[in-house]
Amino acid sequence: MVFIIVLVLFAYVAYRLYQHFYPAPNIDPRGKYVLISGCDSGFGNSLAIDLDKQGFNVFAGIYSADSRAALADQLSARANIFILDVTQQRDIDAAYEMVKEKTNTLHALVNNAGVFTGGHIDWITIQSMREVMNVDFFGHVAMTKTFLPLLITKRDSRVVNVCSIAGFIAAPSISSYCAAKHALESFSDCLRREMHVWGLRVSVIEPGIMRTPIIEKYNQAAHEMSMKLPIDVQERWGKEFFTHHFDKIKNNPLIKLAENPIKVVHAMHHAVISTAPHIRYRVGWQSNFVYFPLSIIPTWLADLYFVKVRGSPILPAGVNKQLKP
């Protein structure tokens, strides 16, 4: 058994080294059309600029009209910038008609738009959970279903779904985000297997914690959210618990060591342009060497990590009341 495990590990390492030193060739971008959602900033913005420079015909969806001018300055005349709220079917249908006027074949759909809400399940509202699911899951499902006819007009087109480590491991205080990303992972696997006969490639991007505006503002946003909680929830957990919880987030070494987001853009770029895109891209050392291993060890061990390393030594006020004689 040990010999077999060593043999498998050796074969895997050899394969990855081969991929590194002898990468598959890239496709010819001329005449290829790519649609990217969430191009206002971050990953989508950088990818749109990158692919445009490569020679692709880019359709860049933005949520806010205020983002148009800055992005237009970075793109060529080939690119199309348009308003796209992935939770609104009318926006998606309008985008489909716009793309259909230009081409009958879409080389790639990059589902990148996303939102993030943190907080324990007892703190967040059902409405906020629905909002995250609507953008991070149902929005991507609607985009994929709408543009599927343009993707399967030729073999080797692809769907690239920007997911997260939250898609394969559930960390405390980000339940709605984890639920949406787990759902997107499952949807991607189903799509890939169902559309194999059509030659459609489906890639999932799974970055660790990256230096994005969401991460940089997370602690402040979470603290502000706690101040708006119902009185009974604030009393149940107590001010001391909240203070320590947010201090721990602020000082979390994995957040302090958040990685360069350009790594994610490079993975997205490879998924779009390579003749042999990967099924999954675990981006960064945190994704590969911290969170993925946590996802495959026994659940009780992962629970122990989150309770001991990520948990708070401060008991909620309600628990202290229960423990009083």
N, C-alpha and C positions, 0 to 999 in steps of 0.2 A: 504493500500500500504506500509506504513512504517513497519507494522507488517511482511509483506511478505519479505521485504528487510532484516529486522533483522533476520528472520528465515533462509533465504538463507545464510547470513553471518555466522550465528551460525553453520549451517550445514557444511559450507566450512571449518571453523576453526576446528570443531570437526573432519572432515575427514582428514585434514592435521596433526592434532595431532595424530590421529590413525596411519597414515602412518609413522610418526616419531617414535612412540613408538612400533609399530608392523610392521616393514618393511617386504616386500615380500622376500621370500628366494632367494638366488642366484642360478644360474645354475651351473652345474658341468663343469669346464673349460676343462677337459681332452678330447682330441680329437677334440676340437673346434678351428676353424681357423678364424683369424681376420685380415683384411687388413686396414692399416692406411696410409693416405697420409700426406705429410708435416711433416716428423719425424726428420728433421734436427735439430730443436730446439723447444722450447716452449711447447704448449699443446701436440702436436703429439709425440714429443720426450719423454715427461714424461709418457704419456699414454702407449706407446709401452713398456717402461721399466716396468711399473706397471703391465700390463696384462701378460707380459712374466713371471714375478715373480709369478703371480697367477696360471700359468700353461697353458695358452693359447699358441697356435701356431701362432706367430705374423709374418705378412708380413709388413715390415716397408719401406714405400716409401720415398726416400730422393731426393731432387732436386740437391744437389751438392755432387760430389764424395768426397769432403773434409770432409763431415760429417760422412762418413762410419766408420772410425777407432774409433772415440770417442763413437759412438753408439754401435758398435760391442763389445766394452769392457764392456758394461752394459747389454748385452743380452746373453741368453743361446744359446746352439747349435741348439735348435729347431727353432730359429728365422731366417728369411730370410730378408736381407737388399738389396734393389735394387734401381736403379735410376728411378725416376718417375717424369716427367714433365706432369702435367695433361692437358696441352694445346696441347700435342702432342699425336695423336691417336696411333702412332707406339709404344710409350712407354706404353700406356694403353693396347694395344693388346699383347705386350710382357709380361706385368704383368699378364694378363689373362692366357696366355699359361703356365706361371710359376706356377700360383696357380692351374690350371687345372691338372698339372702333380702331384700335391701333394694331391688334394682332389676334389671331385665333389660337395662339400657342403661348402659354406662360411657362417659362423655364423654371422659375422658382417662386414659391410663396413663403415669405419669412414672417411667421407670427411672433412678433416681438413686443407688441403693446402690453403694458402691465401696470398694475397698481399694487400697493402693499399696505397692510394694516396689521399692527402688532397689538399685543395685549392678551392676558389670560382669557379663557372662554367665559369666565364669570364677569369679565369687565366689558367685553365688546358686545355690540348689538347685533341682532339678527340681520338688520338692514346693512350693516357694514360688511357682514359675511357675504350677503347676497351681492353687494357691489363688487367685492373681490372676485367671487365666482363668475359674475357676469363678464368681467373684463378678462381675467386670467384663464378662464376655461371656456365658457359659452361663447364669448366673442371669437376665440380662435376656432371653435367648432363651426360657427356660422361662416367665418371667412373661408375655411377649408371646404365646407360643403358647397358654398357658392362658386368658388373658383375651380373646383375639381374638374368640371368639363373642359376647361382651358388647359389644365395640367396634364390630362391624359390623352391629349391629341397627339402626343409623341412620347416615345419611351425615354426614360432617363430624366424626366422632369423631377422636381423634388419639392417637398414641404419641409421647412426647417422650423421647428417649434422651440422657442427659447423658454426653457424650464428652469430648474434650480436644483441644488442639493435637497431643497424642501420637497422635491418630487420623489425622493427615495428614502428620506428619513424625516420623521416628524419631531421637530424640536418644540419645547414648550414656549408658549406666548406668541406663537405665529400660526395658530390653528387654521384660520381661514386661508392663509397663503399656502400652507402645506396641503390642505384639502384640494385647493384648485390645481396645484402643481402635480399632486398624485393623480388627479383625474386626467390632467393633460398627458402625463406619462402613459397611462392606460390607453387613452384615446389614440396616441401616437403609435403604440404597439398594434392596436387593432387595425388602424389605417394601413400601416405598413404590410401587415399580413393579408388583409383583404385586397389591397391594390397591387400585390406582388405580380399578379398575372398581367397587369397593365404596365409593369416596369417603372412604377412610381417609387422613388426613393423617399424615405422619411427619416430625418435626423432629429435628435433631441439634444439640446445644449444644456449642460448641467453645471453651471459655474458655482464655485464656492462664494465666500463673502468678498465682494469687490468694492473698490472705492467709488461708489456711485452717490449721487445726491440723496437717494433714499436712505442709504446706510449712514451718511454723514449727518442727516437730520433726524434719524430714527429716535434717538434718546429724547430729544426735545419734543418731538411729536408725541411720543408715548407718554411723557410726563404731562403734557398739556391735556392729553386724553384722560389721564387719571383724575385730573382736577374737575372734569365734567361728569364724572361717574355719579350715579344715584347715591344719595346719602347712605342708604342701607348697605350698598356695596363698599363704600369707603369705610364705614364703621366695621364691616365684617373682616376686612383685611387690615385696616389700621394704617395710620400715617407712617409709623416706623417701618412697616413692611414695604410700603411703596417707596420710601426714601432709599432703603437698602437695595431694593430691586433695581431701581434705575441707576443707582451708583454702580451696581455690578455690571449692568449693560454697558455703561460708559467706560468701565475699566476692563471689559472683556478683551483678553489678549488677541482673540481671533478677529475681533472687530478692529482693534488697533493695528493688526497686521493685515488688514484687508488688502487684496491684491489689485494689480493694475488692470482696469477693465479692458484694455486693448487686447488682453489674452482672449476675452470672450469674442471680440470682433474678429480676431484671427480665426477662431473656431467656426464662427458663422460664415466667414469668407470661404473657408475650406469646404464647408458643407454645400455651398452654392456653386463653387467653381471646379472642384475636383471631379475627375472621372470616376473616382472611387470614394465617395463620401462615407464617413463612419455612421453607424446607427446611433451611437451615443458619444458625446464629447464631454468628458468630465474635466472641466477647465480649472486649472490651478492646483496647487499643492493641498489646499484645504479640502477640496472636493475629492481628490485622489487618495490622500493619506490620513485624513481625519474622519470625514463624514461618510465616505463610502465604506471603509472598514466598520464603522459604527453600525451601518445598516445591515451588515451580514453576520455580525456576531449574535449570540443568543440575546433575545429581547431583554431578559432580566439584567444582563450586563450593560446594555445600552441605557436601560432605566437607571441603573446605578450611576452611570456617568452623568446623566442629566440631573439626577437628584443631588449627587455629591459635588459635582463640578459646577453645574449651572444653577443649582437650587440655592435658596436663601437660608442662612442659619437663623434668621429672625422668623419666629412663628407669627402667623396672622393673628390679629386681635381676637377673632372668634375662636380660634384653637386654644389660645391662652385661657379664655373664659371656660372652655370645656375641661381644661386640665386643672383648674382651681378646685381644691377640695370643698 
